[in-house]
């Protein structure tokens, strides 16, 4: 391998400049590889998310209103209206409510979005997830297809679609 020698005042002195051309070539090749590889690595599922915030809830008499909170002793407190219920009572009451709605509609074939009862859950902000999840699971197990959450909008908020 040869070395370039420069002349300085008549003496042969090694040249101290670095040839950066190979370094730039390697960096450009790496840049192209990354530009090609990144779209392959980043995978996303195309979704269209709803543009809705704080839609007012239409309260219907056939809907079930549940309140969920942590009790002082650390247990989960689920209330059907104002009555505290345990998991089995919640399941029994839910099945009775759904059966009454099916009978009132004239059978399961006559149920549709408008006359199907919904379960609305209001949960305290500090409620453990297991309490809320247990209430959701019980309502779905009873046959409620629509389980929603009731929230409180900030003061002065105007409800509507975005």
N, C-alpha and C positions, 0 to 999 in steps of 0.2 A: 504494500500500500504506500502510495507516494504522499509526500507532505509538501504543501506549497510554502515556499520560502520568500519572504519579502526582503527588500534591500533597504536598509536604514543606515545612512552615512557610510555606505560602503561595506557594511557588515551583513552577513547572512543571518537574519533573525526569523524565528518561526512566526507565521501569521496568527494573530489571536482572534480573528473573526470567526464566528460560527456560521456554518451553512444551514440556514433555516428552511430551505426548500423541502427536504424530506420530511421535516416535522409538520409543515403546512399540508403536505400531501396526505400524511397519515391522519391528521385532524379532519380534513375534508372527507376522507373515506369514512371515518367514524361518524361524522355528522350525517352523511347519506344513509349509513346503516341505521342510525337512530331514527331518522325521519321515516324510514320504511317500517321499522319494527314497532314503533310506539302505537300506531293505529291498530296493529294486530294484537298487542298486549292489552290495550284498554278496551274492554268489552262492556257494552251497556245494553240494557233492555229498553227498547223504545216504549215510552209511556206517555199518555196524555193525562196529566193530573187535573183534577177539578179546580176551577178558579172560584171557589165559594168560601165565604167567611161569615160565620154567625148568622146562618139562616134562621129566622124565627120558627120555632116549633109549633106545629098545629096540634093542639091538645084535643084528642078525641076521647070520648068516654070509654071506649074499649081498650085503650092503651094502658099499660101497666107502668106505674111510676115507682121506681126503687131508689132508695137512698142507701149509700154505702159509706161507712166510716170505721175508723179504728176505735175500739172501745177503750176505756181507761185501763182495763186489765190486760190489754194487748191483743184481745181477740177481734175478730171481724164482726161488725154489726151491720146486718142487712135489714132494711125496713121496707115493708110492703105498705105504702101509704104511711101511716103512723105506727103500725104494728111491727114489732121486732119479730123476725122469723129466723129459724135455723135453716140449714141447707135442705133437709128433707121437707120441711113445711113449705119452703119456697118452691120446690119441685112440685109438690102436691097442688098448691094454689095455682101455679102456672099451668099445669095440665088441666085443671078445672076451668080456668079462664079461657084457655084455647079451645077446649071442648065446647064450652058455652058459645063461643064465637062461631065455631063450625056449625053448631046446631041452629044458631040464629040466622046464619047465611043459607041454610037449607042443605047442608052437606059440603064435603070437601071440594066437590066440583064447582061449587058456586063461589069459592073464596077467590078474591083478587087483591090487587095492591090496595084498593081503597077500603075494603072491609076486613082486612087482615090486621089483627092487633099487633102493636109494637111494644117493645120494652124500652123504656127510657130510664137510664141510670144517671143519677146525680151522685158524684163522689167528692168527698172532701179532698182538698189539695194535698193533704198529708197522708192520705189513705195508702196502705200498702198495696202493691200490685196484686198480690195473691188474693186479696179481698175482692177487688174489682173483677179479676179474672175468674174467680169462683162464681160470682154472680152471673157473669156472661155465659160461662160454661153451663150453669144450671138452666138458664133461660133457653139456651140453644138445645140443650138436652130435652127440655119440655116440648120443643117444637116451634119456638119463636124464630122466625126467619130473619126478622129485623130487630136488631138490638142497637140502640144509639145512646149517645152521651149528651147530657144537658150541661151546658157551660154558661158562665155569666160573662157577657161582653163588658169591655171597659166602659166607664162612665162617658156619656156623650157620643157613643158609637152609633152610627146610622147603619142599620142592617140592610143588606142587599147583596146582589151578585157583583163580582168584580168584572 
